[in-house]
Amino acid sequence: MLNITADARQKRAQFRQQLTSGRLLQLPGAFSPLVARQIEQLGFDGIYISGAVLAADLGYPDIGLTTLTEVSQRGYQISRATNLPSLIDVDTGFGEAMSMARTIFELENLGLSGCHLEDQVNPKRCGHLDGKQLVATATMVQRIRAAVDARRDPDFLIMARTDARASEGLEVAIERARAYVAAGADAIFPEALHDQREFEAFRKAIDVPLLANMTEFGKSRLLDRQTLENLGFNLVIYPVSTLRSAMGASERLLKAIRDSGSQQPVVDAMQTRAELYTLLQYAEYNQFDQSLFNFHVSDAAQPSAAQPDTEEE
């Protein structure tokens, strides 16, 4: 709360300006508000909020089981904790065209900076799994147009994701992306490209900002920041990286407690109390609190027992 100086419109305007800067924007995934704070503290450009991560945090696979309420409210909790712009994954929009319009309405009201929607059928699948099925291009165009028509703040970013590379090939994915741009998409997310050659082909074919997904254990080769910037990509996300790292650390801790009877073997790898308090701005909150409540009423201002207060008629 005390660290927030930018409102929703300022974050969106900032995001739009950054997209035209000519440099690659790095958006690590945040699965909690505290992680979002850490991403800002370490100097990144924005926050990515993954649908797969939100589902996993609820104990579900990434197959479209989460609702608009669950995703949008968690997105709000994460985005409001930081001054950085936040891009959120809304899967297929939680329904058809009218539902897509409502999704945009809710996300704008909750202060998100942008979203991406995809061209899979419901129930959708993780973008790096086999067996994905896509809606017709015309159906996705309807989703995009509904989103664009529902938008009230022109700086709210509407990004279209195509999953066509895995099932229909690179050229079809590019043709779909062109249709999505024509329908009003501000940016394109080509999912599950295989290698540098395919990233390069997409950049040559599409004029709007492009997002690269550098997720671990997927179909895409992991490319570094400089390579992606040289290829002309505008954004890169690391959607599940913080969750995977946290779950790995949690498992090591639990095994240590189970096997040795104490957490002592992994204490050195933990965030310290001081580091957590710094991230939370504990001192600033305490100072703010004391500035309001650290006072006393003087004796002179207290009514005397011998002279009770009276009101003049």
N, C-alpha and C positions, 0 to 999 in steps of 0.2 A: 504493500500500500504506500508506504512512505517513499519508496524508490521510484514511483511512477510519475513521470513528468510529461509523457506524451499521451494524448487521447487517441481514440480509434481512427479518426480522420487523419491525424498527423502520421500515425503509423502507416496507413494506406498510402498517403502521399509520398512518404519516405520510401516505401516499397517500390512504387512506380518509378520514382527518380533513380533508385538503385538499379533497376532493370535496364535503364538506358545508359549506365555508367561505362559499359564496355568491359567490366571485370566480372568474374564469376562470383556469384553470391553463394555462400555456404550456409545451409540450413540443417543443422543436426536435428534429429527427432527428440522430442521431449515427451515422456510418459507421465510427467507430473509437473505441477507448478515449480517445485523446488529444482528440478532438472532444468526447467526453462530459465530460472534465475542463474543457474550455473553456466548455461550457454551464453547468456548475456555477459556475465562476469568475465568470461574468457574471450570475449571480443568477436563473436560470430555475427553474421549479418541478419539472421532471422531464426524463427522457430518453425519446425515442421511437426505437424500432428498427424500421425499415421493411423488410418483406420484399422490396420492389422494389429498395431500396438494397443489401441484402445480395446479391441476385442480380446486380445491376449490378457490384458490386465484384468478383464472381467472373467477370465477363464474360458473364453470361447475361441474356436478357430476362426480364421478370416474367411467366412463364407456368408457374409451379409446378415448375421444374426443381431447385430446392434441396431438400435433405433435412432431416429433423429434426435430425440430428447437426450439419450445417453451420450451421443457423440457431440452434440452442440453444447451441452452443459459442461462436459469435460473439456471441450475446446475452450470455452469461456474461462474456466478455472485456470487453465494453462496460460492462455494468452494474456489475461489480466495481470499476471505476475511479473511482466516484463515490459520494457519500452520497445522491444523489437517487434517487427511485423510477424504475424503468424499465418502460415498457409496450412489449411486443414483438408484432409482427405474425406470426401463425402460419398465414396463408392459410386453407386448408380443414382444417387439423389433421393433414395428412400421412396421410390415410386416412379410414376411416369411424370409427364410434363407439369401438371399442377403441383405435385409433390416437390418437384425440383424447384419450382417458383417459391414455395413455402420455405424450402431449405435455405435459399439465398436470403429471404426475408429474415429468418431467424438468425443466421450467421452475421448479417449486418448489424442487427439489433444487439448482438452479443459482443461486438467489437472485433471480430476476426478480420484479417486483412485480405484474405482471398481463399479460394478453394479449388480443388480439382475434382472433376466428375469423369466417369469412365464409360466405355462403350460395351461393357459386358452385359449379359443377361442376368436376371436374378434367379437363383442365388448365385452371386459372383464367387470367384475364387481368387486366391492370392495371385498376383501378377507374374510370379516366377514358378508357378506350377503348370503342369500340362493339363490338357483337357478343357481349356477355357472356351466358352462359347460367346459370340458377339451378337449384339442386336444389329439390324440393318443400319446402314449409314444414315438413311432418312430418319430413323427413330432417334439416333444420337443427335442428329441435327435439331430435332424437336426439343430434346432435353437442353441443348445449348441455348436455343432461342428463348426457351422459357426462362432459363437462368438470366440471360441478358435482359430480357424484358422486365424481370422482377427486380433487377438491381436499381437502387436509388442513388447510391454513391458511385459516381463513375470511376473512382479510384479502387473500388473493390475488384480484385483480380479474379477473373473467371478463366480457369485453365481446363482444357480438354485433354484427357488421357486416352490414348488408344492402345489396346492390347492385341492389335492385329498382327504384330510381328510373329508371334509364336504360332498362330493358327492359319494365317493367310499370307504371310511373307512380307518382306520389307517394302516392296513396291506398293502393295495394297495398303500397308500401314501409312505410307507417305500420301497416297491418294485420299485416304480417310482424313488424315491430318489437314490436308488442303481444304476439304469440305467443311471441316470443323472451324477453321479460320474464317472461311467465307460466311459461316453461320454466326460469327461474332466472337469466337473464342479469342481471348487476349494472349494466350500462350498455349504451348503444346507440351505434353508429357508423353514421349514415346517409350512405352514400357518394354523391358526385357530385350533391349538391343544387345547383340552378341559381342561386338568388338569395335575397335576404333574406326574401322572402315564404315560400319553402319551408322555410328554417331556422325561421322563426316558427311555421309550421304543425306542424312536427315537435315543437317545444317544447310547444305547446299539447296535443298528443296523447299524449305520453309523459312519465311521471312520474320515471323514473330518470335518472341523469346522462347527458348527451349529449356526443359528441365531434364537433368540426368539423374537417374536413380542408382546410387552406389550402395546397394544393399549386399550384405554378405551372404554367401552360400546360394546365390541365385544364378541366373543365366548370363548376366552381364559381367564382362571382365572389369575388375576394379581399376579405374583410371584415376590418376592423381589430379590435384587441383590445376596444376600448370597445363597438363595435357588437355583437360576439358576446356580450360580457358583458351588455349590455342585453337581448339576445334570450334570455338565460337559459341559454346553453350553459355547460358546466362545464369542458371541456377543448378545446384547439386544438392540432393538430399541424402542423408544417412539415416533412413527411417527407423530402423530397429536397433541400431548400434548401442545406444545407451541402455536399452532394456536388456539386450543380450549380455552386455558387460555387467550390469547390475545383478542379473540372475546368476551369472557365473560366480560373481563374488559372494552372493547369498548362499549358493550351494557349497562353496569352500568353507564359509563360516559354519554352516549347519553341520557339515561333516566333521569339522574340527571339534565342535561341541559334543557331537555324538561319540567321536572316537577318542578324544583326549579328556573329555569332561569339562573343558573350559574353552573360552574363545581366545585365550592368550596367544595361541600360535598365529592368529591372523590380525591381531590388534594393530600391528604396524602398518597394515594395508588399509586400515579404516580412515575415513575422514575424522579429524579430531573434533572435540567439542568446540574448540576455539574457531576452527574453520567453518563449522556449521553456523555458529553464532554470527560470524562475519557475513556469511552468505545471507542470513536472515536479517541482518542489520539490527541485531539485538540491542546494541548500545543506543542506536538512533531511536528505537521504539521506547527505550527506557527514558531517554532524555525528553522525548515528546510527552510521555506520560507524566513525568515529574513537572514539566513546565505548566501542566494543566492542574495537577492535583497536589503539588507540594506547597501548600499554603495553610495558614491558620487564621482564625478570627481573633482579633485582639480583645483583651478583657474589657476595654472601654466600650466596645461595640455590643457586649453582652448585656441583656436586661438585668437589672438588679432585682433580687428577691424582695427587697423592701419597697421598691418602686416598680410595680408591674406595669407593663405596657398598657396604655389607654388610647383609645381612638377619639378624636374630636368629632362631635356631631356637626 
